[in-house]
Amino acid sequence: MKIVKINASLTAVFVVVTVLAVMVFSAPLRRLVAIVDLVLFAIGVAAFIWGYFSAVQRSRSDEISVAALFLLIDGAATKSVMRVMNAALAIQVIVGLGGAIIRRSTDGVSGSTLAFGVLVPLLGLGLNGLWASKYGSFGKRILSDVSAPEGEIGKDGAHG
């Protein structure tokens, strides 16, 4: 459950820094929010790759869908884990977009350091995927062998 706590904690840090930067929008806070957003994005990228790699390994024996992996649906996670992880993802999307929309410019110049906040939801997706690849519940693989579709030519040259 460390991943769930990490996701909730990092989301809280993101919200606090972004709300502070929206309200004050001083040069030091603009720099801080950009650094925090980029660090959270980098953590998300690493978690996404690690989770995806682990899921690919696990898919040899389990039937894993992309939606179950990254959104924790179809019984991949308990309702409490799914609620916390997906709430964190939703908060990351809303706060990231909200900050970028509220502060569209910096010192009268188009563009804002708060726009980096739109990258942060990759943290939620990555941590969802990492959690699901490690602890998620998936059904056993339906097909263990790949067979040629009916009507294709087999190894012996005969039609199927």
C-alpha positions as a Markdown table, in Angstrom:
| # | Residue | x | y | z |
|---|---|---|---|---|
| 1 | Met | 0.0 | 0.0 | 0.0 |
| 2 | Lys | 3.1 | 2.3 | -0.1 |
| 3 | Ile | 2.2 | 3.2 | -3.7 |
| 4 | Val | -1.2 | 4.4 | -2.7 |
| 5 | Lys | 0.2 | 6.5 | 0.1 |
| 6 | Ile | 2.9 | 7.9 | -2.2 |
| 7 | Asn | 0.3 | 8.8 | -4.8 |
| 8 | Ala | -1.9 | 10.6 | -2.2 |
| 9 | Ser | 1.1 | 12.4 | -0.7 |
| 10 | Leu | 2.6 | 13.6 | -4.0 |
| 11 | Thr | -0.8 | 14.7 | -5.2 |
| 12 | Ala | -1.2 | 16.8 | -2.0 |
| 13 | Val | 2.2 | 18.4 | -2.5 |
| 14 | Phe | 1.2 | 19.2 | -6.1 |
| 15 | Val | -2.1 | 20.7 | -5.0 |
| 16 | Val | -0.5 | 22.9 | -2.3 |
| 17 | Val | 2.3 | 24.2 | -4.5 |
| 18 | Thr | -0.1 | 24.9 | -7.4 |
| 19 | Val | -2.7 | 26.6 | -5.3 |
| 20 | Leu | 0.0 | 28.7 | -3.6 |
| 21 | Ala | 1.5 | 29.6 | -7.0 |
| 22 | Val | -1.9 | 30.6 | -8.4 |
| 23 | Met | -2.6 | 32.8 | -5.4 |
| 24 | Val | 0.8 | 34.5 | -5.0 |
| 25 | Phe | 2.4 | 33.9 | -8.4 |
| 26 | Ser | 5.8 | 35.4 | -7.4 |
| 27 | Ala | 9.0 | 34.5 | -9.2 |
| 28 | Pro | 10.2 | 32.0 | -6.5 |
| 29 | Leu | 6.9 | 30.2 | -6.5 |
| 30 | Arg | 6.8 | 30.1 | -10.3 |
| 31 | Arg | 10.2 | 28.4 | -10.3 |
| 32 | Leu | 9.1 | 26.1 | -7.5 |
| 33 | Val | 5.9 | 25.0 | -9.2 |
| 34 | Ala | 7.8 | 24.3 | -12.4 |
| 35 | Ile | 10.4 | 22.2 | -10.6 |
| 36 | Val | 7.7 | 20.3 | -8.6 |
| 37 | Asp | 5.7 | 19.6 | -11.7 |
| 38 | Leu | 8.7 | 18.4 | -13.7 |
| 39 | Val | 9.9 | 16.1 | -10.8 |
| 40 | Leu | 6.4 | 14.6 | -10.5 |
| 41 | Phe | 6.2 | 14.1 | -14.2 |
| 42 | Ala | 9.6 | 12.3 | -14.2 |
| 43 | Ile | 8.5 | 10.1 | -11.3 |
| 44 | Gly | 5.4 | 9.4 | -13.3 |
| 45 | Val | 7.4 | 8.4 | -16.4 |
| 46 | Ala | 9.6 | 6.1 | -14.4 |
| 47 | Ala | 6.6 | 4.5 | -12.7 |
| 48 | Phe | 4.7 | 4.2 | -16.0 |
| 49 | Ile | 7.7 | 2.4 | -17.7 |
| 50 | Trp | 8.3 | 0.2 | -14.6 |
| 51 | Gly | 4.6 | -0.7 | -14.3 |
| 52 | Tyr | 4.2 | -1.4 | -18.0 |
| 53 | Phe | 7.3 | -3.6 | -18.1 |
| 54 | Ser | 6.0 | -5.5 | -15.0 |
| 55 | Ala | 2.6 | -5.9 | -16.6 |
| 56 | Val | 4.1 | -7.2 | -19.8 |
| 57 | Gln | 6.0 | -9.9 | -17.8 |
| 58 | Arg | 2.8 | -10.7 | -15.9 |
| 59 | Ser | 0.7 | -10.9 | -19.0 |
| 60 | Arg | 2.3 | -14.2 | -19.9 |
| 61 | Ser | 0.0 | -15.8 | -17.3 |
| 62 | Asp | -2.7 | -13.2 | -16.6 |
| 63 | Glu | -5.2 | -11.5 | -18.9 |
| 64 | Ile | -4.4 | -7.8 | -18.4 |
| 65 | Ser | -6.3 | -5.0 | -20.2 |
| 66 | Val | -4.9 | -1.5 | -20.6 |
| 67 | Ala | -8.0 | 0.0 | -18.8 |
| 68 | Ala | -7.7 | -2.4 | -15.9 |
| 69 | Leu | -3.9 | -1.6 | -15.7 |
| 70 | Phe | -4.1 | 2.2 | -15.7 |
| 71 | Leu | -7.6 | 2.9 | -14.4 |
| 72 | Leu | -7.8 | -0.1 | -12.0 |
| 73 | Ile | -11.2 | -1.2 | -13.3 |
| 74 | Asp | -12.8 | -4.6 | -13.8 |
| 75 | Gly | -11.8 | -5.8 | -10.3 |
| 76 | Ala | -8.1 | -5.1 | -10.8 |
| 77 | Ala | -8.1 | -3.3 | -7.5 |
| 78 | Thr | -10.3 | -3.2 | -4.4 |
| 79 | Lys | -12.8 | -0.4 | -4.4 |
| 80 | Ser | -10.9 | 1.6 | -1.7 |
| 81 | Val | -7.6 | 1.4 | -3.6 |
| 82 | Met | -9.4 | 2.3 | -6.9 |
| 83 | Arg | -11.1 | 5.2 | -5.3 |
| 84 | Val | -8.0 | 6.7 | -3.8 |
| 85 | Met | -5.8 | 6.1 | -6.9 |
| 86 | Asn | -8.3 | 7.4 | -9.4 |
| 87 | Ala | -9.3 | 10.3 | -7.2 |
| 88 | Ala | -5.6 | 11.3 | -7.1 |
| 89 | Leu | -5.5 | 11.1 | -10.9 |
| 90 | Ala | -8.6 | 13.2 | -11.3 |
| 91 | Ile | -7.3 | 15.8 | -8.8 |
| 92 | Gln | -4.0 | 15.9 | -10.8 |
| 93 | Val | -5.9 | 16.5 | -14.0 |
| 94 | Ile | -8.3 | 19.2 | -12.5 |
| 95 | Val | -5.5 | 21.1 | -10.6 |
| 96 | Gly | -3.1 | 20.9 | -13.6 |
| 97 | Leu | -5.6 | 22.2 | -16.1 |
| 98 | Gly | -7.1 | 24.7 | -13.6 |
| 99 | Gly | -3.7 | 26.2 | -12.7 |
| 100 | Ala | -2.8 | 26.5 | -16.4 |
| 101 | Ile | -6.1 | 28.1 | -17.3 |
| 102 | Ile | -6.2 | 30.6 | -14.3 |
| 103 | Arg | -2.7 | 31.8 | -14.9 |
| 104 | Arg | -2.3 | 31.9 | -18.7 |
| 105 | Ser | 0.5 | 34.4 | -18.8 |
| 106 | Thr | 3.6 | 35.3 | -16.8 |
| 107 | Asp | 4.3 | 39.1 | -16.4 |
| 108 | Gly | 2.1 | 39.9 | -19.4 |
| 109 | Val | 3.8 | 37.4 | -21.7 |
| 110 | Ser | 1.7 | 34.5 | -23.0 |
| 111 | Gly | 2.4 | 31.2 | -21.4 |
| 112 | Ser | 2.8 | 30.3 | -17.8 |
| 113 | Thr | 5.0 | 28.1 | -15.6 |
| 114 | Leu | 1.8 | 26.6 | -14.3 |
| 115 | Ala | 1.3 | 25.0 | -17.7 |
| 116 | Phe | 3.8 | 22.4 | -16.5 |
| 117 | Gly | 1.0 | 21.1 | -14.3 |
| 118 | Val | -0.7 | 19.4 | -17.2 |
| 119 | Leu | 2.2 | 16.9 | -17.2 |
| 120 | Val | 1.5 | 15.8 | -13.7 |
| 121 | Pro | -1.4 | 13.3 | -14.4 |
| 122 | Leu | 1.3 | 11.0 | -15.8 |
| 123 | Leu | 2.2 | 10.5 | -12.2 |
| 124 | Gly | -1.3 | 9.1 | -11.4 |
| 125 | Leu | -1.3 | 6.9 | -14.5 |
| 126 | Gly | 2.2 | 5.6 | -13.9 |
| 127 | Leu | 1.5 | 4.8 | -10.2 |
| 128 | Asn | -1.8 | 3.2 | -11.1 |
| 129 | Gly | 0.0 | 1.0 | -13.6 |
| 130 | Leu | 2.8 | 0.2 | -11.2 |
| 131 | Trp | 0.3 | -0.7 | -8.4 |
| 132 | Ala | -1.8 | -2.9 | -10.7 |
| 133 | Ser | 1.2 | -4.7 | -12.2 |
| 134 | Lys | 2.4 | -5.6 | -8.7 |
| 135 | Tyr | -0.8 | -6.2 | -6.7 |
| 136 | Gly | -3.7 | -6.1 | -9.2 |
| 137 | Ser | -6.1 | -9.0 | -9.6 |
| 138 | Phe | -6.5 | -10.3 | -13.1 |
| 139 | Gly | -8.0 | -13.4 | -14.6 |
| 140 | Lys | -5.8 | -16.2 | -15.9 |
| 141 | Arg | -4.8 | -16.0 | -19.6 |
| 142 | Ile | -7.6 | -17.3 | -21.9 |
| 143 | Leu | -5.4 | -18.3 | -24.8 |
| 144 | Ser | -2.0 | -19.7 | -24.0 |
| 145 | Asp | -1.2 | -20.6 | -27.7 |
| 146 | Val | -1.7 | -18.4 | -30.7 |
| 147 | Ser | -3.5 | -20.3 | -33.5 |
| 148 | Ala | -4.0 | -19.2 | -37.1 |
| 149 | Pro | -7.5 | -17.9 | -37.8 |
| 150 | Glu | -9.8 | -20.2 | -39.7 |
| 151 | Gly | -9.3 | -20.2 | -43.4 |
| 152 | Glu | -5.6 | -19.4 | -43.4 |
| 153 | Ile | -3.0 | -21.7 | -44.9 |
| 154 | Gly | -1.3 | -23.9 | -42.3 |
| 155 | Lys | 2.3 | -25.1 | -42.2 |
| 156 | Asp | 1.6 | -28.1 | -44.4 |
| 157 | Gly | 0.2 | -25.8 | -47.2 |
| 158 | Ala | -3.4 | -26.9 | -46.7 |
| 159 | His | -6.2 | -24.5 | -46.2 |
| 160 | Gly | -7.7 | -24.4 | -42.7 |
